[in-house]
């Protein structure tokens, strides 16, 4: 998995895109919680649930269906009042993206068995071809004993790549607008 820090940072970054309209601190907090929630499945290791089972790590809780389901529940319970239909839809999309970002980041890691994006319909596990993020130890103690530093470094490289790509796209758009305005 990517670290909890990286998952939270992804939700915060999504909140800055304007996807959900005006992002309140409550909505950003909900996005952060949903971005970390899929790893609650790691509790299964303590009670004998195997990695490859439906309730195992990176299975159902990392799926698209789970992200849709949990985003809909959170939107209905906490963000359904005093909003227009358009705002409710934007909030749902933000919450869904916050949750599914977890699985996307995990599919970019160097370890584990992959992510079951299509569970419960298909339990095939996937990784993306580009896997720059070192897998993070599930055990919090192991993370802070040194292995976590290597994970954070790899996540920083990934984040820097995304920031650089975003900057280049914005710069190219500005150049294109400037070029077109001179004609």
N, C-alpha and C positions, 0 to 999 in steps of 0.2 A: 504494500500500500504506500501511497504518498503519505507524508506526515499530516497530522491533524492541523498543523500550522498552514501547510500548503492548501488543504481543503478549505480552511477558513479564509485564506487570502483569495482563493478563487471566488468565493461567494461575495467577498467585499468588492472585488474587481467587477463582478457582474452588477453589483449594486450601483457602481459608478457609471455604468453604460447608459442608464436611463430606461432600461427595459421595463421596469415596473413603474415608470413615472417618477414622482417624488418619493425617494426612499426614506422612510422614517427609521429611527433607531430600532423600533420593534420589528420592522420588516427585514432590516439587515441582520438582526440577531436571529430571526427565524431562518433566513437564508444560510447563515453560518451553522446553525444547529442541523439543518437538513443536509448541509454539505459534509458533515461529520457523521451523521446518524447511520449510514450504511455499515460502518465498522462496529456497530453494536452487535453484529453477528459474530464477532470474535469471542464474545462471552460463551458461545457454544463450545469452544475448546475446553472450557472449564467443566462442562457437564457431559462431555463425551460425544458431542456432535462432530462428525468427521468433516474435514475440509470440503470433500466432494459432495456432501449431501445437499438437499434442497435448502436447508437452513444453515449450511456451512458458509465459511468465509468466501466472499465474492460471488455468491450464488444469488438467490432471490433478492436480497436487500440491496444488491448492486444493479438490479435490472431496470429497464425502462418502465415496466409495469409498476414496480415498487415506487419509482420516482413520480409517476403520474398519480398513483394512489395516495401517497403521503402528501404530495403538494396539494391535491384536491382537499384532503382532510384539513390540513393546516390553513389553507385559504378559507374554507368554510367556517372553521371554528374561530379564527382570530382576525380575519381580514374581510369579512363579508358584509359588515354593516356600513351604512353611510357612504357607499361607493357606487359609482356607475358600473354598468356591465363591462365597459371597456377597461376600467381600472381593475376590476376583479380578474379579468382575463390577463392583464399585464402582471398582476401580482402572482397569479397561478403560474404563468410562464417563468417569472423570476424564480419562484420556489422550485419548480420542476428543474430548471437549469442548474440551480444551486445543488439540488440533490444528485442529478445525473452527472454533474461535473466530477463528483467523487469517483464514479465508475470510469469516466473518461481518463482522469488522472491515473487511476490504478492500472488501466490498460497501457499506460506509458511507462510502467515501472519495469525493473529488471528481474523481478522475482515473483514467486507464487505460481498459481495454476491458470491464471487468466481471469477474465470477467465474463460472467454469464449474462450478457446484455439482454437476451431474449427469454430468460426464465420468466414464467413457468412453462412456456411453450417449447423451449429448446434449451438444454443444459450445456450446450457447447460453450467452452470458455475461449475468450479472445484476448489477444494483445494487439496493439497497433504496431506497424512496422518500425516506427520511430519510438524508441524506449529509452529516453535520456535520464529518467528519474530512478535513482537507486531505491530499491525496496526498503521501506522503513520497518524496523522491528515492531511487532505488535506489542511486545512487552515494554511498558513505559520505562522500567528500570534499565533495560538494555538500550533503549533510545538515549537516555541521558548519560550512559556510561561511555559514550564515545562513538558508537555506530551512528547515532543521530546526526552528528556533525557532517559525516560524509553524505548523508541523505539531504541535509539542508543545503550543502554545497551543490549537489546535483540539481536540486529544485531551484536554486538561485540561477544556475545556468539556463535552465528551462524558462524561468520567469524572464530573465534578461533577453532570451531569444524572442519571446512573445512581445516584450516591450519594444525591442528593436524592430521587429516585423511591423508592429502597429505604427511606430514612428515613421517607417519607410512608406507604408501605405498612405498615411496622412500627408506626408511630404509629396508623394507622387500625385495625390488628389489636388493639393494646392498648386503644384506645378501645372497640372492639366487645366485647372480653372484659370490660372494666370495666362497660360498660353492661349486658351480659347477667348479670353476677354480682350486680348490684343488684336484679335482678327475681326 
